[in-house]
Structure formats: structure tokens, C-alpha cells
Amino acid sequence: MTPAAGCGARKRRTLLFHASTIPNGIASALLALLEALDPELYSVNLIVEPSVLRSNEDRQEIFRRLPRHVHVICKPGAAPWRIHERACVNDFARHPEAYVSQSFWDCYWAYYERETRRILGDFVPDAAIEYDGYAETWVSLIAAWGRRGSRTSCYQHNQMDNEYRDKYPNLRRVFTLYGDVDAVVAVSPGLARHNRTGLAGLGIDLSQRQLSARNLLDVERVRLGAQAPAPDAFTELKNEHDIVLATMGRMSMEKNQAALIEALALLRKQDVVENGAEGDGAHGLSVGLAIVGSGVLEGTLRGRIDSLGLSGHVVLLGQMDNPFPVLEGADLFVLPSLHEGQPVTLLEAMTLGTGVVASDLPGNRELVALGYGVLSGTSPHDIAQAIRTALADPRLAHGDFDVKEHNARSLRDTLDAILGPDAHHQRPKGKAASTRRRRRRAASRKAPV
């Protein structure tokens, strides 16, 4: 490792990240964090699977946006299994709460520790970070570096109890492995409180590991991107409506776009009754909606738009590499999600000065408090009422947001979380540190509640 420049220089800290590079808010937050890490102080590394990148063009676009100082480490294939190791890993996948014996876990970790050596040999990074937090295979691999001396962490980008119940029952495996990392990092303090409480109800105790560090934002990319021309479909929507709303996110149940579409129909229907003229929108103005994103519910949403007679008033713009002209050009950015972490889209909207309406969730609530916006419920009626409130008094939905201060504070919190409270000092490495970590984790592992 190369010493950092300047007086009192010390060796650079080596950070090893894993992330899937799926194009979503998690990827945007990761890219902003990687960009913010000073290469004079940190050797920044990202581990990827070449076969997955080759077969997913959308992930390749995120990969191409990696900062130049990020070193890419490839994980080709998988380490050879021993028969009893494969049995342990497969048994854990089927029944993650059933195994508490030390002999089982010794066998389980033997495979993953050998995999760490296949990838990096005897080298042990200062910190190993599972940035996605959704796959037990990657949490296990990161935790295995911790057994060899790394400081390890696993991120939480959403309300994990809701994700478990509504979408991903396999998250139970990840929850079981939380005890094998040093820190579980939620992307906002409110989300950390929610997850600590919510997962306690599932028998997962995070009291000693739950930390928080807010997402960063790539301000330059957002502001430069907003200067580009908007898509023709969005320009036409603006020309044909006096007020244009925008929302952005994958088309899935928790993003709640269907309720927003119904809220738009309520606004138009209410104003037709109140103003007695077909086509009038909120307060006598016509209202349109632009939706950025794609996903499994796209067909369902199109059908709902048609059934409500909104075909000329809602445009689906699909996944966009540069959504910022739309975000800046909208009168209001509306985020109606049923559950969230700390949405990067809200940071982007406030950085561009766009008015905000967001559902009243922990992560949204904190960002509105740091910046501005109107909070709403998640039903069509509640969303429509919040939009009416924001339009009636624009000062409620607009304000000031100091994104520079936000990024500086978030970076400090991130380094404290992934490197530990003694982040400005070298941590013990090697056999002594590894032995202490093994003993601590073995003592903390308990039978499931």
C-alpha cells in the first residue's frame, strides 16, 4: 500500500466493496460514495462477477461509471466444494435458523474462508463491505474476511422487515448472518431505529451492531445532467398541461405508483366537479404525470392508466440514464412509496430545487427535515390531498437544501461505520485480531427465538 501524502502520512486503508451494480438508487448511492473517497487516503476496491456483468447490459452501464481510482477485483466461478461443506451451505439455505452447533459453523465458514483466499490470497483488507445487503452468499463472503481480521459491514437500504414480509422471504438467511459482521449500516438514523425494532420482532438482536450513515449524492452529475434536453414525450406533456408531476423508481409494489396514478385521477375528477369544465386540473389547471422507471408492474400500470382514462395525461418514460431534465422540469416530485430506505431521488430533487411530496416514512421524514417538502399518506386520497396542499402554497413544498454539508456529514458517518469508531487509527490486523473476532462472534451466537 502507498503512504498518503502530507505530514504524518500513514498507509492507505484498503476498502473492499461488493455491490451488484443493478441500476437503481443503491447503485447511485454507491457511485457517489466511491467518488467521494480520497484515493490518497484509501485504496478503493470493488469485487464483481464477470459472468453476471456480461449477461446484464444495464449493469454494464453502472460499471462503466465507476470512478477511475476504483480497482476492480473479479470473482470468477466458485471455489471447489468439499462434500460436507456443500451440505452445510445447502442446509443453511433451507433452514437458516436451525443450526447452532459450532461444528456446523466451522464447516460453513471453512468454505467461505477458502473462497476469500482464492480471490485475494493471503491479503486481508482493512474493511470489507457488503453494500447491497440482500444475498446471504455475499454477506457470508464479506463476513469470512472478518474472521481473518477485516472490519466488516452489511448495508440496509430499506425497511428490512417489510422487505422480508412483502418481497424477499430469503432475507431470513441474511438476518441470521448479521451476527457475523461488525456493523449493520442503515442509510438513515430513522431507518436504523425502524430496523432495530422491526427485526427484534423476528428475533434478531441488532442492539450492538446497528449503525447509520446517510447516502451521498454525486452533485456534479445531477446538475450537469439537468442541463441536457428533456425527452420529447416529457416536453409534450408540459406543453399540454399547466402542472406536471414526476416520480421515479422501479415499477414494483412498494413504490406505489398505482396509488399515485389514482391520485391523479382523483385530482382531475374533483376539479371537473368543482370547476364544471372537462379537462381542468388542480385549482383550474390541468395536471399531468411523468413516471421514470421500469419493472414487473409496467403492464399493470399501463392497464390502470387506460382504465382511468388518463392515457393523454400520464407518460411512462422507462429507465433513463439521465432522468435529471425531467426531475428539474417537473413542478413537483412525488414519492408515494410504501417503504423506503433513504431515497436518493429525494436528494436529487432537492438538489435541483424541485418541489417535493413524499410519503411519511422514516427515511423520507428525515430528508424533508434536512431540506424541505410535504409529507403524505400512501392512499390515493392522501396523496391527492398532499399534492393539493403543495400546489395551494408552494412554499410548503420548496425550500433550501445544503447538499455540500449533507455529503460531508454523510461521508464522516460512513467512514466511522465501515472502519469503526477508531477510523483514524490503524486497527489490529492478522492472527490476533482474527482470533478475537472469532471468539466474540461465537459468544454472541444464540439459539433462535
HUPE-V175671 format. One record per residue. N is the residue number from 1. RES is the residue in one letter. OMEGA is omega in whole degrees, -180 to 180 (* if undefined). Layout:
N,RES,OMEGA
N,RES,OMEGA
This chain:
1,M,-176
2,T,179
3,P,175
4,A,-179
5,A,173
6,G,-179
7,C,178
8,G,-176
9,A,176
10,R,-180
11,K,177
12,R,175
13,R,-179
14,T,-179
15,L,179
16,L,179
17,F,160
18,H,172
19,A,-174
20,S,-177
21,T,170
22,I,-176
23,P,179
24,N,-179
25,G,178
26,I,179
27,A,179
28,S,179
29,A,178
30,L,-179
31,L,179
32,A,179
33,L,-179
34,L,179
35,E,-176
36,A,-178
37,L,-176
38,D,-179
39,P,174
40,E,-178
41,L,-173
42,Y,168
43,S,-171
44,V,-175
45,N,178
46,L,179
47,I,-177
48,V,174
49,E,-177
50,P,-178
51,S,178
52,V,179
53,L,-178
54,R,-175
55,S,-179
56,N,-177
57,E,-180
58,D,177
59,R,178
60,Q,179
61,E,175
62,I,180
63,F,-179
64,R,180
65,R,179
66,L,176
67,P,-175
68,R,-177
69,H,180
70,V,176
71,H,-179
72,V,178
73,I,-176
74,C,174
75,K,-179
76,P,176
77,G,-180
78,A,178
79,A,177
80,P,177
81,W,158
82,R,-172
83,I,-176
84,H,177
85,E,179
86,R,178
87,A,180
88,C,-179
89,V,179
90,N,178
91,D,178
92,F,179
93,A,-179
94,R,-175
95,H,-172
96,P,-177
97,E,-169
98,A,-170
99,Y,-179
100,V,-176
101,S,-180
102,Q,-179
103,S,177
104,F,-175
105,W,174
106,D,179
107,C,-180
108,Y,-175
109,W,178
110,A,179
111,Y,-175
112,Y,176
113,E,177
114,R,178
115,E,177
116,T,180
117,R,176
118,R,-176
119,I,-175
120,L,-178
121,G,-178
122,D,-178
123,F,179
124,V,-180
125,P,176
126,D,-179
127,A,176
128,A,-169
129,I,170
130,E,-169
131,Y,178
132,D,177
133,G,-177
134,Y,-175
135,A,-176
136,E,178
137,T,-179
138,W,175
139,V,179
140,S,-179
141,L,178
142,I,180
143,A,179
144,A,174
145,W,176
146,G,179
147,R,178
148,R,174
149,G,179
150,S,165
151,R,-173
152,T,179
153,S,177
154,C,-177
155,Y,172
156,Q,-178
157,H,-179
158,N,174
159,Q,-164
160,M,176
161,D,176
162,N,178
163,E,180
164,Y,-176
165,R,-171
166,D,-169
167,K,-166
168,Y,179
169,P,179
170,N,176
171,L,177
172,R,178
173,R,178
174,V,-179
175,F,-179
176,T,-178
177,L,179
178,Y,-180
179,G,-178
180,D,173
181,V,-178
182,D,-176
183,A,171
184,V,-166
185,V,173
186,A,-173
187,V,168
188,S,178
189,P,179
190,G,177
191,L,177
192,A,179
193,R,180
194,H,-176
195,N,178
196,R,-179
197,T,-177
198,G,-179
199,L,174
200,A,177
201,G,176
202,L,179
203,G,-179
204,I,-178
205,D,-180
206,L,-171
207,S,-178
208,Q,-173
209,R,-173
210,Q,177
211,L,178
212,S,175
213,A,-176
214,R,176
215,N,171
216,L,180
217,L,174
218,D,-172
219,V,-178
220,E,-180
221,R,-179
222,V,-175
223,R,177
224,L,180
225,G,-179
226,A,-179
227,Q,-180
228,A,177
229,P,177
230,A,176
231,P,-179
232,D,-179
233,A,179
234,F,178
235,T,178
236,E,179
237,L,179
238,K,-180
239,N,-174
240,E,-179
241,H,179
242,D,178
243,I,179
244,V,174
245,L,175
246,A,171
247,T,-175
248,M,179
249,G,178
250,R,-178
251,M,179
252,S,-170
253,M,-172
254,E,179
255,K,166
256,N,178
257,Q,-180
258,A,179
259,A,178
260,L,177
261,I,178
262,E,176
263,A,177
264,L,178
265,A,177
266,L,179
267,L,-178
268,R,180
269,K,179
270,Q,-176
271,D,172
272,V,180
273,V,-175
274,E,-173
275,N,176
276,G,-179
277,A,179
278,E,177
279,G,178
280,D,179
281,G,-176
282,A,180
283,H,177
284,G,-179
285,L,178
286,S,-175
287,V,175
288,G,-177
289,L,174
290,A,180
291,I,177
292,V,179
293,G,178
294,S,179
295,G,-172
296,V,-177
297,L,-176
298,E,179
299,G,178
300,T,180
301,L,177
302,R,179
303,G,179
304,R,177
305,I,180
306,D,-176
307,S,179
308,L,180
309,G,-176
310,L,-174
311,S,180
312,G,-172
313,H,177
314,V,176
315,V,176
316,L,-174
317,L,179
318,G,178
319,Q,-177
320,M,174
321,D,180
322,N,-180
323,P,-168
324,F,172
325,P,177
326,V,-178
327,L,-180
328,E,-177
329,G,-179
330,A,175
331,D,177
332,L,168
333,F,-176
334,V,178
335,L,-173
336,P,-169
337,S,175
338,L,170
339,H,-174
340,E,169
341,G,168
342,Q,-169
343,P,176
344,V,-179
345,T,177
346,L,176
347,L,-180
348,E,-180
349,A,-178
350,M,177
351,T,179
352,L,178
353,G,179
354,T,176
355,G,-172
356,V,165
357,V,-175
358,A,179
359,S,-173
360,D,179
361,L,-175
362,P,-178
363,G,178
364,N,-177
365,R,-179
366,E,-180
367,L,176
368,V,178
369,A,178
370,L,-178
371,G,-178
372,Y,175
373,G,178
374,V,178
375,L,-177
376,S,167
377,G,-176
378,T,177
379,S,177
380,P,-179
381,H,-179
382,D,179
383,I,179
384,A,-180
385,Q,179
386,A,177
387,I,177
388,R,-180
389,T,-179
390,A,179
391,L,-179
392,A,180
393,D,-176
394,P,180
395,R,-180
396,L,-175
397,A,-178
398,H,179
399,G,-178
400,D,177
401,F,-179
402,D,-175
403,V,178
404,K,178
405,E,178
406,H,-179
407,N,-179
408,A,180
409,R,-179
410,S,179
411,L,177
412,R,180
413,D,180
414,T,-180
415,L,177
416,D,-177
417,A,-173
418,I,178
419,L,179
420,G,-177
421,P,176
422,D,-173
423,A,-178
424,H,178
425,H,177
426,Q,176
427,R,175
428,P,-179
429,K,171
430,G,-169
431,K,-177
432,A,179
433,A,-180
434,S,-179
435,T,180
436,R,-180
437,R,179
438,R,-179
439,R,-178
440,R,-178
441,R,177
442,A,-180
443,A,-176
444,S,-178
445,R,-177
446,K,174
447,A,-179
448,P,179
449,V,*
